[in-house]
Amino acid sequence: MKIKFGLKIFAFLFIMGFMFSGCLTVQYKVYNFKINKDGSGTLTITYKNIMSQVSSQSQDSIAQEINSDFASLLTDYVAGSQIEKEYPNAKVVKKELYEENGVLNGKVVIEFDNPAQVGLFKYDKRSPYTMCMGSSMTESYFDSNGKYDKDLNVVAWDRKMKELTLVTLVTEPGDDTYGLLDMWKSMKK
């Protein structure tokens, strides 16, 4: 009985996703790269405080945008291949949603054969690992265990480091953002 109800909610949200769209966003993204001696490794991305950012003013439209974003989270990211499209040369091995500190978070684990497959650059063995955040990136630098050059918008890590961390700020919570934890908890029942 609970499974059928959950499927009905999922189907409803999926259909709503095509009719209305807000903006699925997060407060922070935490990138944790673990690099092996041969250059292969894992990238774990933690999406902190998954939210819907709405543009509507009416309560009905706001609810529709939130439903649409939640449907997108489930169909495009968790069950879908959006992450795989963002990292086409690496292998996504795990995706999960979970609650922590009263907000909905997500975690993706990606395996790579070469750091370039996940956005890291290293010119040669003597060079540092670098990651260019780019001018069009929707994320801004927040913290890392490397050195950040704000003029170039590049993070560099010592070449000998094997665990690299970068935290980016995506969206500050505000009057136009709504956390998706309650919807996720409702779906799990």
Buried (B, 14 or more C-beta within 10 A) or exposed (E): EEEEEBEEBBEEBBEBBEEBBBBBBBBBBBBBBEBEEEBBBBBBBBBBBBBBBBEBEEEEBBBBBBBBBBBBBBBBBBEBEBBBEBBEEBEBEEBEBEEEEEBBBBBBBBBBBBBEBBBBBBEEEEEBBBBBBEEEEEBEBBEBBBEBEEEEBBBBBEEEBEEBBBBBBBBEBEEBBBBBBEBBEEBEE
